[in-house]
Amino acid sequence: EELTQTILDKECPYLDAVVKETLRMGPVTGGFTRIANETIVVDGVQIPAAWPIFTTIRLTHQLDPVTRLPGDAHMDVYEGFQ
């Protein structure tokens, strides 16, 4: 039998929530680079103007107090999850 959206909806009601939570906990991108427009201080560290700033989405999620506990998924925040 060919796999269809109807079959997935009926037999895998949590599939969308699982995929979204998986991507949230392990995003497919490492991060991105921005350039500081002006000299700033972040957590006591001075970042000069024109210096590159690399953000890491994965680390942000890993250090988030809501998501950093191993095995602690939060799929209930997704619409339709019961």
Buried (B, 14 or more C-beta within 10 A) or exposed (E): EEEEEEEEEEEEEEEBBBEBBEEBBEBEEEBEEEEBEEEEEEEEEEBEEEEEEEEBBBEEBEEEEEBEEEEEBBBEEBEEBE
